Amino acid sequence: MYRIRFHGRGGQGIKTASQILGSAFFRAGFEVQDAPRYGAERRGAPIFAYLRAGRAAIHERGVITHPDLVVVADESLVALPAAGVLQGLSPRTVFLIASTEPAEVWRGRLRLPGPVLAISPGADSARAGVSCAGAAARLVGAIGREHLLDAIRDETGRFGDAAMAANRAQALAAFDAMAAHGSLVAEGGDITAEGYTPPDWIEIPIEPGAVATSDIQAGVTSELAQTGLWRTLKPVIDYEHCTRCSWICGTFCPDSAIAVLADHVPRIDYNHCKGCMICVAVCPPHAIRAEAEREAA
């Protein structure tokens, strides 16, 4: 059975990529199981989707912890432990990343025991998932071009002929780019429960209501909560390198703690910035750096 995990950010089509590849597997005669996993439903939030495909009925459930192929649509996720990009990788796991850096650079950075490949992310980040689906289809070697094209029609045809044509072109470009690595991904064996150690339980005492209930007693009071006190890292803007693209850091900030002024200059509200460092990861000119709060103090 093939076990495949897609990683990306909201808005890059990672859920759609899993569905496209799942449909292509199904058309090739496989039993398929695919599902997305995400927290906050917003653009820019890390998400992943997992896909299983086999010739027999699939009885496994839950997140894939022993992947045969890991596909990463956004290279900034590699540095985020919470994204779980590198979880469960083994010497036989193929790692594919959409990046402007060549595969050799990522092999040196990650020191992974298995094969590392890279594809171009393309000019349109919203179609990154389509590229990932096309590349993954070629890597497994069990999916033909016609299966991939039909799957794209099934999953994206509702968006119109122009969108479907663009998706097909981008997927086929990635499919052809992986021609030298066709069938590199092998099916994984059965995973048994032998030797499984159940997790230990932690007893949590029931707290009195005065301790357990929220301190927010009325609406429109969130501004009074100084969540900036949670930070361990502080984003700092270097205005000499800031290109005033204005919308990127402000749009991706999950707490709306970056305001863009009338002159397109971003300003960080440190009273409510929690230090997630998403702005550092998405800033195109790398004009935002992370500074430890201890050093800043």
C-alpha positions in Angstrom: 0.0 0.0 0.0 1.2 3.5 -0.8 1.2 6.0 2.1 1.6 9.6 1.0 1.6 12.8 3.0 1.2 16.4 1.6 2.2 19.4 3.5 1.5 23.1 2.7 -0.3 26.2 3.8 -3.9 27.2 3.5 -4.6 28.5 0.0 -2.0 26.4 -1.8 -4.4 23.6 -2.8 -3.0 20.8 -0.6 -6.4 19.3 0.1 -7.1 19.4 -3.6 -3.8 17.8 -4.4 -4.6 14.8 -2.2 -8.0 14.5 -3.9 -6.5 14.7 -7.4 -4.0 12.0 -6.6 -6.6 9.9 -4.9 -8.9 10.1 -7.9 -6.0 9.2 -10.2 -5.2 6.2 -8.1 -8.9 5.2 -8.1 -9.0 5.4 -11.9 -5.9 3.2 -12.0 -7.7 0.5 -10.1 -6.7 1.2 -6.5 -8.7 1.4 -3.3 -8.2 4.9 -1.9 -8.4 6.8 1.3 -7.6 10.5 1.6 -8.3 13.1 4.2 -7.0 16.6 5.1 -6.0 17.8 8.6 -5.9 21.4 9.6 -6.6 23.7 12.5 -7.5 27.3 11.9 -9.2 27.7 8.5 -7.3 30.6 7.2 -4.9 31.3 4.4 -1.3 30.7 5.4 -2.0 28.3 8.2 0.1 25.0 8.0 -2.1 22.1 6.9 -1.5 18.6 5.7 -3.4 15.8 3.9 -2.7 12.1 3.8 -3.5 9.5 1.2 -3.5 5.7 1.2 -3.8 3.7 -2.0 -3.7 -0.1 -2.2 -5.0 -3.0 -4.4 -6.9 -4.5 -1.4 -9.3 -3.0 1.1 -7.7 -0.4 3.4 -8.2 -1.0 7.1 -5.7 1.5 8.5 -7.1 4.7 9.8 -5.7 8.0 11.1 -2.6 10.1 10.3 0.2 8.5 8.3 3.2 8.2 10.6 5.3 5.9 8.3 5.1 7.6 4.9 6.5 6.2 1.6 6.4 9.7 0.1 6.3 13.2 1.7 5.4 16.1 -0.5 6.1 19.7 0.8 4.5 22.6 -1.2 6.0 25.4 1.0 9.6 25.2 2.0 9.1 27.5 5.0 7.3 24.6 6.8 10.4 22.6 7.1 11.7 24.8 9.9 8.4 24.6 11.9 8.4 21.6 14.2 4.7 21.9 14.7 4.1 21.3 11.0 5.5 17.7 11.4 7.0 17.7 7.9 9.9 15.3 8.9 7.9 13.1 11.1 8.3 9.3 10.5 10.8 9.6 7.6 12.8 6.4 7.0 15.6 5.5 4.6 13.0 4.4 2.0 10.9 7.5 2.3 11.0 9.8 -0.8 11.0 13.5 0.2 9.8 15.9 -2.5 9.8 19.7 -1.9 8.7 22.6 -4.1 11.5 25.1 -3.9 13.7 27.4 -6.0 16.7 25.7 -4.4 18.0 22.5 -6.1 17.7 19.1 -4.5 21.4 19.1 -3.6 20.9 22.1 -1.3 18.1 20.4 0.6 20.0 17.1 0.9 22.8 19.1 2.6 20.4 21.0 4.8 18.3 18.1 6.0 20.7 15.1 5.9 17.8 12.8 5.3 18.5 9.1 4.9 16.2 8.7 1.9 16.0 10.3 -1.6 15.4 14.1 -1.7 13.9 15.7 -4.9 12.9 19.2 -5.7 10.5 20.8 -8.2 9.9 24.4 -9.2 7.1 26.0 -7.1 5.8 27.8 -10.2 4.8 31.4 -10.5 1.3 30.8 -9.1 1.5 29.6 -5.4 -2.3 28.9 -5.5 -1.6 26.1 -7.9 1.3 24.6 -5.9 -0.9 21.7 -4.9 -1.6 20.8 -8.5 2.1 20.6 -9.3 2.7 18.4 -6.2 -0.1 16.0 -7.4 1.4 15.8 -10.8 4.9 15.1 -9.5 3.7 12.6 -7.0 1.7 10.7 -9.7 4.9 10.2 -11.7 7.0 9.2 -8.7 4.6 6.3 -7.7 4.8 5.0 -11.3 1.3 3.4 -11.1 -0.6 6.3 -12.6 -0.7 7.2 -16.3 -1.1 10.6 -17.8 -4.7 9.9 -18.8 -5.5 9.0 -15.2 -4.0 12.2 -13.9 -5.8 14.3 -16.5 -9.2 12.7 -15.8 -8.6 13.2 -12.1 -8.0 16.9 -12.6 -11.2 17.2 -14.6 -13.1 15.4 -11.8 -11.7 17.5 -9.0 -11.3 21.0 -10.6 -13.7 20.9 -13.6 -16.3 22.9 -11.6 -14.0 25.9 -11.6 -14.4 26.3 -15.4 -12.5 25.3 -18.5 -9.8 28.0 -18.2 -8.9 27.0 -14.6 -9.0 23.3 -15.5 -6.7 23.8 -18.5 -4.2 25.8 -16.4 -4.3 23.0 -13.7 -3.7 20.4 -16.3 -0.8 22.3 -17.8 0.9 22.8 -14.5 0.3 19.2 -13.3 1.7 17.7 -16.6 4.8 20.0 -16.4 5.5 18.5 -12.9 4.7 15.0 -14.1 7.2 15.3 -16.9 9.8 16.9 -14.7 9.9 13.8 -12.6 10.3 11.4 -15.6 13.8 10.4 -14.5 12.5 9.3 -11.1 9.4 7.4 -12.2 8.4 4.5 -9.9 11.0 5.7 -7.3 8.3 5.5 -4.6 7.7 1.9 -3.5 4.7 0.5 -1.6 5.2 0.1 2.1 4.6 -3.1 3.9 1.9 -3.9 6.5 2.2 -2.1 9.8 1.3 -4.3 12.7 0.4 -3.6 16.3 3.1 -5.9 17.7 5.3 -4.2 20.2 2.9 -1.2 20.5 3.2 0.6 23.7 0.0 2.5 24.7 0.4 6.1 26.0 0.5 6.8 29.7 -2.5 8.5 31.2 -2.2 11.7 33.2 -4.7 12.4 35.9 -5.8 16.0 35.8 -7.7 17.2 38.9 -10.9 19.1 38.5 -10.3 22.8 39.2 -12.8 25.1 40.9 -14.7 27.4 38.6 -12.9 30.5 39.7 -9.7 29.0 38.3 -10.9 27.1 35.2 -13.2 29.7 33.7 -12.2 32.5 31.3 -11.1 35.9 32.5 -13.0 37.5 29.6 -16.4 38.4 31.1 -17.8 40.6 28.2 -17.6 41.1 24.5 -15.1 43.3 22.7 -12.5 42.9 25.4 -9.8 40.9 23.5 -7.8 44.1 22.9 -7.3 44.2 26.7 -5.5 40.8 26.7 -1.8 41.6 26.2 -1.0 38.4 24.4 2.3 39.8 23.3 3.5 38.6 26.7 3.5 35.1 25.4 6.4 35.7 23.0 9.8 34.1 23.2 10.8 35.4 19.8 10.1 38.9 18.5 9.8 39.8 14.8 11.7 43.0 13.9 11.2 44.8 10.6 14.3 46.1 8.8 12.8 49.1 7.0 15.9 49.6 4.9 15.2 46.3 3.2 11.4 46.4 3.4 10.0 46.8 -0.2 6.5 48.0 1.1 4.8 45.1 -0.6 2.5 45.8 2.4 -0.1 43.0 2.1 1.9 39.8 2.6 3.0 40.1 6.2 -0.3 41.7 7.3 -2.4 39.1 5.5 -0.6 36.1 6.8 -0.4 37.4 10.4 -3.0 35.1 12.2 -3.7 37.7 15.0 -3.9 40.8 12.8 -1.0 42.2 14.8 0.6 43.8 11.7 -1.1 46.9 10.4 -0.3 48.5 7.1 -0.3 52.3 7.2 -1.4 54.6 4.4 2.2 54.8 3.1 2.3 51.0 2.7 4.7 50.7 5.7 3.9 47.7 8.0 3.8 48.3 11.8 3.8 45.5 14.4 1.5 45.7 17.4 3.8 44.1 20.0 1.1 44.1 22.6 -0.7 41.4 20.6 2.0 39.8 18.5 2.4 36.2 19.9 5.7 35.6 18.1 4.6 32.8 15.7 7.2 34.0 13.2 4.9 33.4 10.2 5.8 37.0 9.0 9.5 36.1 9.1 8.8 33.0 6.9 6.7 34.7 4.3 8.5 38.1 3.8 9.7 38.0 0.2 12.8 40.3 0.7 13.6 38.7 4.1 13.2 42.1 5.8 11.8 40.7 9.0 14.1 38.9 11.4 13.5 36.9 14.5 15.1 38.3 17.7 15.0 36.5 21.1 13.0 38.4 23.6 15.8 38.0 26.2 18.2 39.7 23.8 15.7 42.4 23.0 15.2 43.1 26.7 
